Amino acid sequence: MIGCYEQVKDFTNENAGTSEWCIAQKDGKRYFIKKFQKPVYPSKDLGLSEAKYEARVKRFHATKKKYEHMYNALRANNHSGLLVVPQEVISYQFHLCTVAEQIAANVEPEEVHRLSEWQRLVLMRSMTLALMNVHAAGVIHGDMKPDNFLITQNAENGVCLLRLIDFDSSYWASSPPESAEEIGGDMAYWAPEILAKFTDESIVLDKAVDVFALGLILHYLWMGALPKKPEGKTIGECLLAGGEVILDESLPLVLNRLISGLIARDPEKRFSCQNAYDVLGVQLENYPRTIVKLVKDEAKAAAARVEVRFRDTEGNTLETIPLTLEPGTSVTVNAKQIEGYEVAGVDRVRLTVNEKGEPSTSAVTFVYQRKKSRQGLIVLLTALGVILLWLLLLCMSEIF
């Protein structure tokens, strides 16, 4: 258990940098739990001085409070419903964890360019609106990239829904990073001013850094690739050095102008999210509402049914409980307490169900033995007491 959440998939750091994540469930819903490596609640065994120990404890709680404050602001401004904001921050194994709704995305960002022009424009406008909600909360996302947009297509009607995730690198617009070492995110989408801050810490990073990344993502979604630039350099590095970034020539003229305005080298000359939102809205009217389905309507695997049996050492069934597990999940089953009995063997078993709905075993059996009677133990102890008393009296009679 992680707090009040039952873990169904083990922690992994796949595509998570230095953090780890797992899948858990609660009240029939599934959640994405991310565990951060820093800060760590200090252990008394570290031998820290009282001052250092208290400083680390204070930093741990301050970070938790900062996340909670920011997530509250994001939830309050999530008017579009396109932001997947963690619903709570919890402590687990001396680390901070965020708990968010699990989104079952089924369309990869690199596949979006295969959708119709109308579908792409809808997703691009949704992306812009999501970022507008973030900025309305007074927050800079700080890690805008295609992988942080989860896209789900309805297999029946082809409608796509986009959601923005991952606020780990986010910061308040009123309190931007003071040094370059505090900056997170994917360098491929860094604006020129982020790179410039490494040599000039007086540079203030604002929402224009998100706007720059948005421009690159729009190009990626429409074309399936980023704009062309010199080998071995990011687009931000190229612009910072005075180089030229070449947008794909097959881009519609309006989108070419829009993206060029979003990725302008000078942050003060960049278009705003509102500009992009309005332009994309007008463009939607110029394209027919056509649907391309990338996701097939495949039959979902049925849930697996596993029988949990509780038997005594003689093979008699004490109790049987049916267990239902969804495909692609795993769970630890613990032996339960049965009055008058105690577990004679293993007291827990790990069950796994693959994506096809096939469980690692069809039944789990826990074996119990009867507890020794306390009344018999009391009689035995009483008898021993009487014998010891008799021996003591016998020794005393011989002495006297």
C-alpha positions as CSV (number, residue, x, y, z in Angstrom):
1,M,0.0,0.0,0.0
2,I,1.1,3.6,-0.8
3,G,-0.9,5.6,1.7
4,C,-4.5,4.6,1.0
5,Y,-3.7,3.4,-2.6
6,E,-3.2,-0.2,-3.5
7,Q,-0.1,-0.6,-5.8
8,V,-0.9,-2.7,-8.9
9,K,2.3,-2.1,-10.9
10,D,5.8,-1.9,-9.5
11,F,7.8,1.3,-9.5
12,T,10.0,2.0,-12.5
13,N,12.0,4.9,-13.8
14,E,11.2,4.3,-17.5
15,N,10.9,7.7,-19.2
16,A,10.9,9.4,-15.8
17,G,14.5,10.7,-15.4
18,T,15.5,10.5,-11.8
19,S,12.1,9.9,-10.4
20,E,10.1,6.7,-10.3
21,W,6.4,5.9,-11.0
22,C,3.9,3.2,-10.5
23,I,0.2,2.5,-11.0
24,A,-2.1,2.1,-8.0
25,Q,-5.8,1.8,-7.5
26,K,-8.4,3.1,-5.0
27,D,-12.2,2.7,-5.0
28,G,-12.1,1.1,-8.4
29,K,-10.1,3.9,-10.1
30,R,-6.5,3.8,-11.2
31,Y,-3.9,6.4,-10.4
32,F,-0.4,7.4,-11.6
33,I,1.9,7.8,-8.6
34,K,5.3,9.5,-9.1
35,K,8.0,9.3,-6.4
36,F,10.6,12.0,-6.4
37,Q,14.2,11.3,-5.4
38,K,14.6,14.8,-3.8
39,P,14.0,16.1,-1.2
40,V,14.3,13.1,1.2
41,Y,13.0,13.2,4.7
42,P,16.2,12.8,6.8
43,S,16.8,9.8,9.0
44,K,18.1,10.2,12.5
45,D,20.7,7.5,11.7
46,L,22.6,9.8,9.4
47,G,24.3,11.4,12.3
48,L,23.4,15.0,11.2
49,S,23.7,17.8,13.6
50,E,20.4,19.1,15.1
51,A,20.6,22.2,12.9
52,K,21.2,20.3,9.7
53,Y,18.5,17.7,10.5
54,E,15.9,20.4,11.2
55,A,16.9,22.3,8.0
56,R,16.3,19.1,5.9
57,V,13.0,18.5,7.6
58,K,12.0,22.1,6.9
59,R,13.0,21.8,3.3
60,F,11.0,18.6,2.9
61,H,7.8,20.1,4.2
62,A,8.4,23.4,2.3
63,T,8.6,21.5,-1.0
64,K,5.4,19.6,-0.2
65,K,3.6,22.8,0.6
66,K,4.9,24.4,-2.6
67,Y,3.6,21.6,-4.8
68,E,0.2,21.6,-3.0
69,H,-0.1,25.4,-3.4
70,M,0.7,25.2,-7.1
71,Y,-1.6,22.3,-7.8
72,N,-4.5,24.1,-6.1
73,A,-3.9,27.1,-8.3
74,L,-3.8,24.9,-11.5
75,R,-7.0,23.0,-10.5
76,A,-8.8,26.3,-9.9
77,N,-7.9,27.5,-13.4
78,N,-8.4,24.2,-15.2
79,H,-11.5,25.6,-16.9
80,S,-11.0,23.5,-20.0
81,G,-10.5,20.3,-18.1
82,L,-7.4,19.6,-20.2
83,L,-4.9,19.7,-17.3
84,V,-4.1,16.5,-15.5
85,V,-3.2,18.0,-12.1
86,P,-2.1,15.8,-9.2
87,Q,-4.9,15.5,-6.7
88,E,-2.7,15.2,-3.7
89,V,0.9,15.0,-2.5
90,I,1.8,12.3,0.0
91,S,4.9,11.0,1.8
92,Y,6.1,7.4,1.1
93,Q,9.3,5.8,2.2
94,F,10.8,9.2,3.1
95,H,10.0,10.6,-0.4
96,L,7.3,12.9,-1.7
97,C,4.8,11.3,-4.2
98,T,2.2,13.0,-6.4
99,V,-1.0,11.1,-7.1
100,A,-2.8,11.9,-10.4
101,E,-5.5,10.3,-12.5
102,Q,-4.2,7.7,-14.8
103,I,-4.8,8.6,-18.5
104,A,-4.9,5.7,-21.0
105,A,-3.4,7.4,-24.0
106,N,-3.4,5.4,-27.2
107,V,-2.0,7.8,-29.8
108,E,1.7,8.7,-29.8
109,P,2.7,12.3,-30.6
110,E,4.7,11.1,-33.6
111,E,1.5,9.7,-35.1
112,V,-0.5,12.9,-35.0
113,H,0.6,14.1,-38.4
114,R,-1.2,11.1,-39.9
115,L,-4.6,12.5,-38.7
116,S,-6.6,14.8,-40.9
117,E,-5.8,18.5,-41.1
118,W,-9.0,19.2,-39.1
119,Q,-8.1,16.8,-36.4
120,R,-4.6,18.2,-36.1
121,L,-5.9,21.7,-35.8
122,V,-8.3,20.7,-33.0
123,L,-5.5,19.1,-31.1
124,M,-3.2,22.1,-31.6
125,R,-5.9,24.5,-30.4
126,S,-6.6,22.3,-27.4
127,M,-2.9,22.3,-26.6
128,T,-2.8,26.1,-26.8
129,L,-5.9,26.3,-24.5
130,A,-4.3,24.0,-22.0
131,L,-1.2,26.2,-21.8
132,M,-3.5,29.3,-21.4
133,N,-5.0,27.6,-18.4
134,V,-1.6,27.0,-16.9
135,H,-0.5,30.7,-17.4
136,A,-3.9,31.9,-16.0
137,A,-2.9,30.1,-12.7
138,G,0.3,32.2,-12.6
139,V,2.4,29.1,-13.4
140,I,5.1,28.5,-16.1
141,H,4.9,24.8,-17.2
142,G,8.7,24.6,-17.8
143,D,8.7,21.3,-19.6
144,M,6.5,21.7,-22.7
145,K,7.2,18.8,-25.1
146,P,5.1,16.4,-27.1
147,D,5.5,13.6,-24.6
148,N,3.8,15.7,-22.0
149,F,0.5,15.7,-24.0
150,L,-1.4,12.5,-23.7
151,I,-3.7,11.9,-26.6
152,T,-6.6,9.4,-26.6
153,Q,-8.7,8.6,-29.6
154,N,-12.1,7.1,-29.3
155,A,-11.9,3.9,-31.4
156,E,-15.6,4.1,-32.3
157,N,-16.0,7.7,-33.6
158,G,-12.3,8.8,-34.0
159,V,-12.6,11.8,-31.7
160,C,-9.3,12.7,-30.1
161,L,-8.9,14.2,-26.6
162,L,-5.6,15.8,-25.5
163,R,-4.5,16.3,-21.8
164,L,-1.4,18.2,-20.5
165,I,0.6,16.5,-17.7
166,D,3.8,16.7,-15.8
167,F,4.3,19.8,-13.7
168,D,7.5,18.7,-12.0
169,S,9.5,21.5,-13.6
170,S,6.9,24.1,-13.2
171,Y,7.4,27.3,-11.3
172,W,5.5,30.5,-10.3
173,A,5.7,33.3,-12.9
174,S,6.3,35.6,-9.9
175,S,9.2,33.5,-8.7
176,P,11.2,32.2,-11.7
177,P,14.5,30.3,-11.4
178,E,17.3,32.5,-10.1
179,S,20.1,30.3,-11.6
180,A,20.4,28.1,-14.6
181,E,21.0,25.0,-12.4
182,E,17.3,25.3,-11.2
183,I,16.0,24.9,-14.8
184,G,14.4,21.6,-15.8
185,G,12.7,20.3,-18.9
186,D,13.9,19.0,-22.3
187,M,16.7,21.0,-23.9
188,A,15.3,20.3,-27.4
189,Y,12.4,22.6,-26.6
190,W,14.4,25.3,-24.6
191,A,14.0,28.9,-25.7
192,P,17.2,30.9,-26.5
193,E,16.8,32.9,-23.3
194,I,17.0,29.8,-21.2
195,L,20.4,29.0,-22.7
196,A,21.5,32.6,-22.3
197,K,20.7,32.5,-18.6
198,F,23.7,30.1,-18.1
199,T,26.0,33.1,-18.8
200,D,23.7,35.9,-17.7
201,E,21.7,35.1,-14.6
202,S,19.9,38.5,-14.7
203,I,17.7,37.1,-17.4
204,V,14.1,36.5,-16.2
205,L,12.3,33.5,-17.6
206,D,8.6,34.1,-18.1
207,K,5.7,32.5,-20.0
208,A,7.5,33.2,-23.3
209,V,9.6,30.1,-22.7
210,D,6.4,28.0,-22.8
211,V,5.2,29.8,-25.9
212,F,8.5,29.1,-27.7
213,A,8.2,25.3,-26.9
214,L,4.5,25.5,-28.1
215,G,5.6,26.8,-31.5
216,L,8.0,23.8,-31.9
217,I,5.3,21.3,-30.8
218,L,2.8,22.7,-33.3
219,H,5.3,22.2,-36.1
220,Y,6.0,18.6,-34.8
221,L,2.3,17.7,-34.6
222,W,1.5,19.0,-38.1
223,M,4.7,17.7,-39.9
224,G,5.8,14.8,-37.6
225,A,9.2,16.4,-37.1
226,L,10.8,19.6,-35.7
227,P,12.0,22.4,-37.9
228,K,15.4,21.9,-39.7
229,K,18.5,23.2,-38.0
230,P,22.3,22.7,-38.0
231,E,23.5,19.2,-36.9
232,G,24.4,18.9,-33.3
233,K,22.5,22.0,-32.1
234,T,19.1,22.5,-30.6
235,I,16.8,25.1,-32.2
236,G,17.3,27.4,-29.2
237,E,21.1,27.2,-29.5
238,C,20.8,27.9,-33.2
239,L,18.7,31.0,-32.7
240,L,20.9,32.2,-29.8
241,A,23.9,32.1,-32.1
242,G,22.2,34.1,-34.8
243,G,21.4,31.1,-37.0
244,E,18.3,30.4,-39.0
245,V,15.7,27.8,-38.3
246,I,13.9,26.5,-41.4
247,L,10.3,25.5,-41.2
248,D,9.0,22.8,-43.4
249,E,8.0,24.2,-46.8
250,S,4.9,22.2,-47.0
251,L,3.4,24.0,-44.0
252,P,0.3,26.0,-44.8
253,L,1.3,29.7,-45.1
254,V,-0.9,30.7,-42.1
255,L,0.7,28.0,-39.9
256,N,4.2,29.0,-41.1
257,R,3.6,32.6,-40.0
258,L,2.1,31.5,-36.7
259,I,4.9,29.1,-35.8
260,S,7.5,31.7,-36.9
261,G,5.9,34.2,-34.6
262,L,5.8,31.8,-31.6
263,I,9.5,30.8,-31.9
264,A,10.9,34.4,-32.5
265,R,14.3,34.7,-31.0
266,D,13.3,37.8,-29.0
267,P,10.7,36.7,-26.3
268,E,9.1,40.2,-26.4
269,K,8.3,39.8,-30.1
270,R,6.7,36.3,-29.8
271,F,3.0,35.8,-30.5
272,S,0.9,35.1,-27.4
273,C,-1.1,32.0,-26.7
274,Q,-4.3,34.0,-27.4
275,N,-2.9,34.9,-30.8
276,A,-2.3,31.2,-31.6
277,Y,-5.7,30.1,-30.2
278,D,-7.5,32.7,-32.4
279,V,-5.6,31.9,-35.6
280,L,-6.1,28.1,-35.1
281,G,-9.8,28.7,-34.6
282,V,-10.1,30.6,-37.9
283,Q,-8.2,27.8,-39.7
284,L,-10.6,25.2,-38.4
285,E,-13.3,26.8,-40.5
286,N,-11.2,26.3,-43.7
287,Y,-10.9,22.6,-43.4
288,P,-13.6,19.9,-43.8
289,R,-14.4,18.0,-40.6
290,T,-12.8,14.7,-41.7
291,I,-11.8,11.9,-39.3
292,V,-8.9,9.5,-39.6
293,K,-8.9,6.6,-37.2
294,L,-5.5,5.5,-35.9
295,V,-6.9,3.3,-33.2
296,K,-8.8,0.1,-34.0
297,D,-11.8,-0.9,-32.0
298,E,-10.2,-4.0,-30.4
299,A,-12.1,-6.2,-28.0
300,K,-10.9,-5.5,-24.5
301,A,-9.6,-8.5,-22.6
302,A,-11.9,-9.8,-19.9
303,A,-11.0,-9.4,-16.3
304,A,-9.2,-12.4,-14.7
305,R,-10.9,-14.3,-11.9
306,V,-8.7,-15.9,-9.3
307,E,-9.9,-18.0,-6.4
308,V,-8.2,-17.4,-3.0
309,R,-8.5,-20.5,-0.8
310,F,-7.9,-20.8,3.0
311,R,-7.4,-24.4,4.1
312,D,-6.2,-26.2,7.3
313,T,-3.3,-28.6,7.4
314,E,-5.7,-31.5,6.9
315,G,-7.0,-30.1,3.6
316,N,-10.4,-28.9,4.9
317,T,-11.6,-25.6,3.3
318,L,-12.0,-22.9,5.9
319,E,-13.1,-20.1,3.4
320,T,-12.9,-19.2,-0.3
321,I,-12.9,-15.7,-1.7
322,P,-13.2,-14.8,-5.5
323,L,-10.8,-12.1,-6.7
324,T,-11.2,-10.1,-9.9
325,L,-8.2,-8.4,-11.5
326,E,-8.1,-6.2,-14.6
327,P,-5.7,-7.1,-17.5
328,G,-2.2,-5.6,-17.1
329,T,-2.3,-5.4,-13.3
330,S,-0.6,-7.1,-10.4
331,V,-1.5,-7.2,-6.7
332,T,-0.2,-8.7,-3.5
333,V,-2.7,-11.0,-1.8
334,N,-2.3,-11.4,1.9
335,A,-3.5,-14.2,4.1
336,K,-6.4,-13.1,6.3
337,Q,-6.8,-13.7,10.0
338,I,-9.1,-16.6,10.9
339,E,-10.1,-17.1,14.5
340,G,-8.5,-20.1,16.1
341,Y,-6.0,-20.6,13.3
342,E,-2.6,-19.2,12.3
343,V,-0.8,-19.3,8.9
344,A,1.4,-22.4,8.6
345,G,3.2,-21.4,5.4
346,V,3.5,-18.3,3.1
347,D,1.4,-15.4,4.2
348,R,1.4,-13.4,0.9
349,V,1.4,-14.1,-2.8
350,R,2.0,-11.8,-5.7
351,L,-0.5,-12.1,-8.5
352,T,0.1,-10.8,-12.0
353,V,-2.4,-10.5,-14.9
354,N,-1.0,-9.9,-18.4
355,E,-2.6,-7.6,-21.0
356,K,-4.5,-10.6,-22.4
357,G,-6.2,-11.2,-19.1
358,E,-4.2,-14.3,-18.2
359,P,-3.4,-14.6,-14.5
360,S,-0.1,-16.0,-13.2
361,T,-2.2,-18.6,-11.4
362,S,-5.8,-19.5,-11.3
363,A,-5.9,-20.1,-7.5
364,V,-4.0,-19.1,-4.4
365,T,-4.0,-21.3,-1.4
366,F,-3.1,-20.3,2.2
367,V,-2.6,-23.2,4.7
368,Y,-3.5,-22.7,8.4
369,Q,-2.9,-24.7,11.6
370,R,-4.9,-24.6,14.8
371,K,-3.6,-22.3,17.5
372,K,-2.4,-24.0,20.6
373,S,-5.1,-23.9,23.3
374,R,-4.3,-21.2,25.9
375,Q,-6.3,-23.2,28.4
376,G,-4.0,-26.2,28.0
377,L,-1.0,-23.9,28.4
378,I,-2.4,-22.5,31.6
379,V,-2.9,-26.0,33.0
380,L,0.6,-27.0,32.1
381,L,2.1,-23.9,33.7
382,T,0.0,-24.5,36.8
383,A,1.2,-28.1,37.1
384,L,4.8,-27.0,36.7
385,G,4.2,-24.4,39.4
386,V,2.8,-27.0,41.8
387,I,5.8,-29.4,41.1
388,L,8.3,-26.6,41.8
389,L,6.5,-25.6,45.0
390,W,6.5,-29.3,46.2
391,L,10.3,-29.6,45.5
392,L,10.9,-26.4,47.4
393,L,9.0,-27.6,50.4
394,L,10.8,-31.0,50.2
395,C,14.2,-29.3,50.3
396,M,13.2,-27.1,53.2
397,S,11.9,-30.1,55.3
398,E,15.3,-31.9,54.8
399,I,17.2,-28.8,56.0
400,F,15.2,-28.5,59.1
